[in-house]
Amino acid sequence: GKSINLPFSRWLGLRFVHAPLLSLASGHPFSDTTNGFRGYSVRYLQDPRLALFRNIFTGYELHYYLSVQAAKLGFKIKEIPVTRAYPAKGPVVTKISPIKGNFKVLLCLFKACLGHYNPEN
């Protein structure tokens, strides 16, 4: 997707950490892995190999888990460009706090990439 006025730290994390790690873990070349605008097929969401309804999914875990597993389970993945416009001036509206929030996001990302959320774990 295209982001207008993307904060440098977000661009850096997406370009050099988030997208490369999810791409490596899944085997699919993702370009924007932080955009929450997603669509999934019913067939994918009902696949018993996902075991979606578990208490381990309380935050961003499911978001990253679904990205990795879609490719690993052989489902078709297609990225459709969307635009995310950030304000030209003033603070960027986000629910993620700078230190604690970003740490939690990275922890979820690493765990998803290492298979921590897989049903057999």
C-alpha positions as CSV (number, residue, x, y, z in Angstrom):
1,G,0.0,0.0,0.0
2,K,0.9,3.6,-0.3
3,S,1.4,5.8,2.8
4,I,1.4,9.6,2.6
5,N,3.6,11.3,5.2
6,L,4.5,8.0,6.8
7,P,6.6,8.6,9.9
8,F,10.2,7.6,9.4
9,S,10.3,5.1,12.3
10,R,7.2,3.3,10.9
11,W,8.7,3.2,7.4
12,L,12.0,1.9,8.8
13,G,10.3,-0.8,10.8
14,L,8.1,-1.9,8.0
15,R,10.8,-1.9,5.3
16,F,13.6,-3.5,7.2
17,V,12.0,-5.5,10.0
18,H,8.3,-6.3,9.7
19,A,7.8,-7.1,6.0
20,P,11.1,-9.0,5.6
21,L,10.5,-11.1,8.7
22,L,6.9,-12.1,7.8
23,S,8.0,-12.7,4.2
24,L,10.8,-14.9,5.3
25,A,8.6,-16.8,7.8
26,S,5.8,-17.3,5.3
27,G,7.7,-17.8,2.1
28,H,5.6,-15.1,0.4
29,P,7.0,-11.7,-0.5
30,F,4.8,-9.2,1.5
31,S,5.2,-5.5,1.0
32,D,2.9,-4.0,3.6
33,T,2.4,-6.2,6.7
34,T,1.3,-3.6,9.2
35,N,-1.8,-2.5,7.3
36,G,-4.8,-3.9,9.2
37,F,-7.1,-3.6,6.1
38,R,-7.4,-7.3,5.3
39,G,-9.7,-9.7,3.7
40,Y,-9.8,-13.5,4.2
41,S,-11.8,-16.2,2.5
42,V,-14.3,-18.2,4.6
43,R,-12.5,-21.3,3.4
44,Y,-9.3,-20.1,4.9
45,L,-10.8,-18.9,8.2
46,Q,-12.6,-22.2,8.6
47,D,-9.6,-24.4,7.9
48,P,-9.1,-26.6,10.9
49,R,-5.3,-26.4,10.7
50,L,-5.5,-22.8,11.9
51,A,-7.3,-23.5,15.1
52,L,-8.4,-19.8,15.3
53,F,-10.5,-19.9,18.5
54,R,-7.7,-20.1,21.1
55,N,-7.1,-17.8,24.1
56,I,-3.5,-17.1,22.8
57,F,-4.9,-14.5,20.4
58,T,-5.4,-11.4,22.5
59,G,-3.8,-8.6,20.4
60,Y,-1.8,-8.5,17.2
61,E,-1.0,-12.2,17.3
62,L,-3.8,-13.3,15.0
63,H,-3.0,-10.6,12.5
64,Y,0.5,-11.9,12.0
65,Y,-0.4,-15.6,12.5
66,L,-2.9,-15.4,9.6
67,S,-0.3,-13.8,7.3
68,V,2.2,-16.5,7.9
69,Q,-0.2,-19.4,7.8
70,A,-2.0,-18.4,4.6
71,A,1.2,-18.9,2.6
72,K,2.3,-22.0,4.5
73,L,-1.1,-23.7,4.0
74,G,-1.1,-22.9,0.3
75,F,-3.8,-20.3,0.1
76,K,-3.7,-17.6,-2.6
77,I,-2.4,-14.2,-1.3
78,K,-3.0,-11.0,-3.1
79,E,-2.0,-7.5,-1.9
80,I,-4.2,-4.7,-3.2
81,P,-2.8,-1.2,-2.8
82,V,-4.5,1.1,-0.4
83,T,-3.5,4.6,0.7
84,R,-3.0,5.5,4.3
85,A,-2.7,9.3,4.7
86,Y,-1.0,10.6,7.8
87,P,-1.4,14.2,8.9
88,A,1.2,16.6,7.4
89,K,1.5,18.4,10.7
90,G,0.9,17.4,14.3
91,P,0.9,14.0,16.0
92,V,0.2,10.8,14.2
93,V,-2.9,9.1,15.5
94,T,-2.0,5.6,16.7
95,K,-3.1,3.2,19.4
96,I,0.5,1.9,19.7
97,S,2.5,3.6,22.4
98,P,6.1,4.4,21.4
99,I,8.0,2.0,23.7
100,K,5.7,-0.5,25.3
101,G,3.4,-0.7,22.3
102,N,6.1,-1.2,19.8
103,F,7.8,-3.7,22.0
104,K,4.6,-5.8,22.1
105,V,4.2,-5.5,18.3
106,L,7.7,-6.8,17.8
107,L,7.3,-9.6,20.3
108,C,4.1,-10.8,18.5
109,L,5.9,-10.5,15.2
110,F,8.9,-12.6,16.4
111,K,6.6,-15.2,18.0
112,A,4.5,-15.5,14.8
113,C,7.6,-15.9,12.7
114,L,9.0,-18.6,15.0
115,G,5.8,-20.6,15.0
116,H,4.8,-19.8,18.6
117,Y,1.1,-19.5,17.7
118,N,0.9,-22.7,15.7
119,P,-1.6,-25.1,17.2
120,E,1.0,-27.8,18.0
121,N,2.9,-25.3,20.3
